[in-house]
Amino acid sequence: MASPSPTSPHDTALIRLIKRAVLILAGPFYFLYIGFVPLLCSKRKGFRGWYWRTVKRACSRLLNLLSIKVAITQAEKDALAADENSVIVINHRSHLDGFTLMDAVPDAKWFTFAAKKELCDAKLLSTGFKGAGLVEIDRRSGKVAMDTLSEAVGTMPPRRSVVLFPEGTRTKTQSLGEFKAGAVLVARETGRTIRPILILNSDRLLPKGRFFPLSGTVTLKVLPPFHCDPNATPDDDVARLRAQMMAVFDAENADSHT
């Protein structure tokens, strides 16, 4: 398992306390800025690229103030930087997962999330979400949702990927949950590969029901591209994708307990 960077030792209790005080005092103002700045300049040329990097930096600062480090190897970062024509699939363990992914993925790789339409319609968030290029999904109709997602992915430039959580929600067990077919169907429809990413330990730092996370390290494992089999059924591809991710997940957890 990847270890934390030697330049980022675990913080002392006093440093952690100071960081959290800064977060409580300054955090709301900073994130209000993130929320309101699209209202002022979302139509300017180059806004999306600038705003996306700004949000990524905000996520990194948040994790730093929480004394949470992200472990990912340089080889895995390089693989993501060169990744093109993919759909990113990642397991879902806690509310830290999106922040962790934003922090770890290099600037050379653009990605976005699929968000339910209700969030994109919220007055405070809608301009920022649309400015960042989030894909709006109307979940009242599964077919409409899939058509919208496939159309959005099909028009994305090669270096941009949509991030999908195949389990659909945070898992409540120590294993991976059952996978839904959405990511496979989108990949088959658009001709893209699937880039599987595993997230480990985020639920230990922020389990369900806990408001403030513990300090520690979240690990990301970037797996090789997964290619759908046109001669197999979508269900076969889903099972094969889950098995590939499960093998690495079990191996990483076994290493962490030895």
N, C-alpha and C positions, 0 to 999 in steps of 0.2 A: 504494500500500500504506500502511496506517495506520502511523504512527510512534510511538515510545514517548512517554509523557507527559513534557512539559518539566519537571515537578516530580520526575521520577525519572531523573536522569542515570545513565549507566553508572558503577558503583562502581569505585573504585580497587582495585588489587591488594591493598592492605593491608586495606581494608574487606571485600573478598571473603574474605580469609583469616580475619578475625575472625568473620564471619558463619558460615563453615563450621565453625569451632571451636565456636561456640555450638550449632550444629546437632548436631554429634557428641556434645557433652556433655549438652545438655538435651533434644534431640529424642526419644530413647527414652522418657524419663519423661513427656513431654507426650503422646506418642502412645499410651502405655500408659493414660494417663488417658482419652483418647478411646475406647480399647477397653473399659475397665472401667466407665466411668460408667453405661452402659446397664444393667449388672447391678444398680445401686442404685436407679435412678429411671425405668426404662423404662415403668412403669405409671402414672406421674404424668400428670395432665391437662396437655396442651400440650407433652409431652416431644418429640414428633416434630419440631415446628417449631423448638424450642430446639436440639435435637441437630443437626438439619440445618444450622442457621446456624453452630453450633459447628464442625462438620466443614468447612464452607466457609471459615471463618476459619483453621482449621488448615492447609488447603491453601494459602491466601494467604500465611500465615506461612512455610510450607515454601518456596514459590517465592521469597519475599523473602530468606530465608537462603541460598538457592542463587544469588541475584542474577539471577533469571530474571523478566523482565517480560512482561506480556501486553498486546499491542496490539489494541484493539478500539475502534471509534468510539462516541461518545455516541449517535449515531443508531441504531447496531446494538444497543446496550444498551437503548435505549428500545423498540426493536422486540421484543426478548426479554421485557422487563417487561410488555408488553401482549399477548404471545402467549398464546393459549388454544386448547384442543382440538387439540393437535398431537402428533405423534411426532417427536422430534428425531433427525436422522440426521447423523452426523459421521464423516469419514474417520479412519483410525487409523494414526498414524505412529510413536509411541513410547509408553513408559510415562508420559510427562509429560502425555499428552492429557487424562486424567480430571482431574488436578490443575488443569490450565489451564482447563478448562471450569468447574470448581467455583469458581475464582477470578473468572472473567469474568461469569458469569451473575448478574444482579441478584437481590436477595432476593425481589423481587415475583414472580419466576418460579420455581416449584418444579419440580424434576425428580428422577428417580431412574434407576438403572441396572438392567438385567437381568443377573443373576449366576447362574452355574451352581450347581446345588443343592449340590455338594460344598463350595463356599465357605461357603454359608449354614449348613451343618451343622457347620462347625468350631467347637469349643467356645469358643475365645477370641473369635471374630468373630461368631458367630451372633446374639447378642442385639443387638449394635450394628447389624448388617445388617438385622435384622428391625425394629428400632426406627426405622431410617432409611427403611424402606419399600421396600427392594430387592425386585425381583421374582425369585423363585426359579424357575429353569428346569431341568427335568430333560431333559438332552440325549440320553438313551438312546432316546427316541422323538421323532421330528420332529413328528408330529401332536400328541402330548401337549404338547410344548414350545410349539407355536403356539397351541393351545387355552388353555394357561395364560397365555400372554402377552396374547392377545386379551381374555381375561376380566379380567385385571388392568387393562389399559388402559381397557377399557369401564367399569370402576367408578371410575376416577380422577376427581377433580374437574377442572373445565375448565382451571385454571391449572397443573395438574401434568402433566408429560410424561415418558415413558420415553425414555431415550437408547439408541440402537442404533447399532452400528458395522456398516454394510452389507457391508464387505469381510470381516468375520468375524475378521480377525487383522491384525497390523501388516503393512503393505505393505513389500516388499523392493526396490521400484523407485522411481524418482523421479516416477512417475505415480500415478494412482489405481488400486487393484486392481479386479477384477471385483466387482460387487455381487450379493449374495444377495437373494432376494425377500422376506425376512421382514418388513422395515419396510413395504413396499408392501402385503403381505397383511394386516398388522395395521391399517394405515390404512384399507384398503378394508373390512375387517370391522367396524371401530368407527366409521367415518364421519369420522375425523379427517384433518386435513391433515398434510403432512410439512414440518417446518422444517429445511431443510438448513443445516449449518454446516461450513465448511472450516477445517481447522487446517493452518498452514504453519510449517515450520522446526523443529518439535519434534524431528524425527529428526536434524537437524544438531547439536542440543544433546545429545541422548541417543541415539546410534545403537545398534542391536542389538549386544550384547556389551560395551557400556561400562557400568560400575557407577555412576560418579559423573558427573552432567551438567556440561556446560560452562555458563558464564554467557552470557546473551544475551536475545533477544526472540523470543517465540512470537506469531504473528499469528492472530487468529480473524476469519473473514469470515462474517457472518450473511446468508444469501440469502433472497429472498422466499419465502413459503409455496408449496409444491408441492401441486397438487390432482390426485389420481388421476382417471383418465378411466374412468368406468363402462362406456364403449363400447369400451374397449381391453382387451387382455389384460394380466395382471400383468407379464408379461415386457416388454411394450411400455412400461408405466409405469416399470419398473426401468431400461430403456435410456434413456428420456427424462430420468429423474432423474439418472442418472450423467452424461449429456451436459450437463445444466444445470450440475452441479457441476464437471465437467471444463473447461468453457469458462472459468469464473472461476478455477479452479486454474491453467490454462495462462497466462491473462492476468496473474495475480499473479506467477507465476514469471518471466514475460517481463519484467515491470517491475523485478523484483529484480535482473535481470542487465543492465539498461541503465544 
